[in-house]
């Protein structure tokens, strides 16, 4: 289809809204039928932005349901297993966390405060938004406090991640080396993802063996934060988590100001300042982006992935760094058919359709476009948006898109793709 024809065509908002409704399980949305039958945290936050366009009450409910699963220590788990489902592995029995709502024992990129700020600022129903913000604010503060307290106990300014699943960018080549250092599980299991999606689009078994070793590790050590911090065999500074947390903390501060909410605000300001300085340790003048870092080997992880330019979204770059990243992104966009690919195509580990090793994820493209806009590059933001739009116009609402062809990959009728289309692409 020609570029002009695509531009003339409109995103099918009815189809996108239908996906949200079909994937609604009563107060929360599953990412897609079968492959992901529970509530995932960052999916859910992005989904709430889509709901906001069609049903504000339901959008707030998405957040309320997620925060009902918040742990006593403040963590918001990455999965809430609201109901049993045979179609997914590993389930709550493997995680073993024994929470009131069965859950996983790690978190996910903390995009919630950013989503809630957008919801609060764009709502039609102000009274509803004020009421919901009042109940959500203390929970958000507790969640951010958990990140800084438990994941940066030495106050370095850079929180760490204990699992590739925590990054949400599960199979990114950036995690290959730190994950290789993790032992493999010695028990057998049956993966369920391969029953839904082609094996070429999913992680390999040796990676799964290590994902499961880590899940087992937290359980064997009673989810003891101090022990895990000292002994977890996988400990990474993930630039995407650091950046998303930074933006979310600054959005949270803004929400606290609106609501005249004081508790925890000083601590949040201190953490923002600390991260603002510490991020410079990750800057690579050679790569023109911020590199992830392996805390076990003490080495930078030299892969250019979408994580490494997310400091644009986090407001963490200075002017020169931002210009360097915007140039890099411009050249990167030109190197694939649709963009922005999750791994730079010049990487030896780039695979255009395998999970997080190359494909395009629209919510990440939205974050980077938002960052480009903030740093004064609206043309780049528009290129990212139009390229994301091409994915949906050409292939529909897939989980992710082959960066070389634009073909849909992973799960179909995917909730966050529909939500991003409603929130960002249709407007
Ligand atoms: C999976 O099972 O693929 C998920 O990404 C884990 O969160």
Boltz pocket constraint, residues with backbone or C-beta under 6 A from the ligand:
constraints:
  - pocket:
      binder: B
      contacts: [[A, 78], [A, 89], [A, 90], [A, 165], [A, 168], [A, 170], [A, 193]]
      max_distance: 6.0
